[in-house]
Amino acid sequence: AKVSLTGIKPTGEPHLGNLIGAIRPALQLAEQYDSVYFIADYHALTTVRDPELLRHYSRSVAATWVAAGLDPTRTTFYVQSDVPEIFELNWVLSCVTGKGLMNRAHAYKAARDRNVEAGEEPDAGVNMGLYNYPILMAVDILIMESDVVPVGKDQVQHVEYAADIAGSFNHLYGKSYSFKVPKAIIPDAGTGHTLPGLDGRKMSKSYDNTIPLFLPENKLKKLVRRIPTDSTPVEDPKDPDSSSVFQILEQFAPASAADIVADTRKRLEAGGMGWGELKNVLFEVLNTELGPLRERYDALMEPGSELDTMLAEGAEKARERAGRVLGSVRKAIGVGK
Ligand code: TYM
């Protein structure tokens, strides 16, 4: 079967953007593909410096995958740092990657632009982990022989880089071993929009505008109230598609809530529905759907839960897959016996 792979970086509490942009589409692909899903803890190390927090976030992302429905008997499910083969291949691929390619990477360029704008040295605060980030991500993808990589729009360049790097390697060593060339799959929850956050910009940990998945009810309610709206009076018609609240509702709502979404759209367009009421609808839909997930999540987060066994078994499966590819690569490049 073809391989679908994706990873999530444990840099904060999992949020709605991760669920809608990555976890749900990945779980859907797991029905037909040989699926490989992991927690990218070494990628998080470029920014998370607190060891307790890194451990907590890694566990929290893992628990989220399982609470959302990942079946570890069907998916190869692991923590990146448990697979040392990845870090050996990281060196090999950095030796076939042009420095210029890394200079052009969006995340690195954005950091430089921010520095220049602030009148600082262009590379101030940029560590080599951030600079080399796309190479490690290429390894994640290539070492598992991925065909498709379901990711949000912000990660597409990284998948293209992985394809580029595979090309460089294949050009040099293709007679002996060739990497599969991966493709990004961008889910848009059917709406063509990126999920907006609490301030209307893209929901992202780096903008601090996320709706975390497993908040207590009262906190969830408070956050939903904070989503910005304009001052259109209650009785006036409104455009659902330019409202962050409606977009979140539309992208999040499961099939069972399709009627609620359609009805809400009609009522907004007709006038008579205020933003406050729309927010109540969003809160109810979120809470109904996330409640059961929260329960499973809390149980998995208990120390010594079954999550530990799942990840240990997953690491074993992942190392076996990675070891096969790394063995062929070592042979192809001329190291080892
Ligand atoms: P990360 O941890 O930032 O995000 C995980 C996934 O969630 C998607 N996402 C969103 N999608 C739609 N709307 C949003 N508001 C939103 N916010 C986040 C991201 O696009 C991503 O798919 N570098 C990766 C982690 C990684 C990886 C990999 C991914 C490491 N190795 C190999 C795929 C393959 C990252 O930082 O994702």
Residues whose N, C-alpha, C, O or C-beta is under 5 A from the ligand:
A	BS01	TYM	L5 T6 G7 I8 K9 G17 N18 G21 A22 A40 H43 M137 D140 I141 P150 V151 G152 K153 D154 Q155 T194 L195 K202 M203 S204
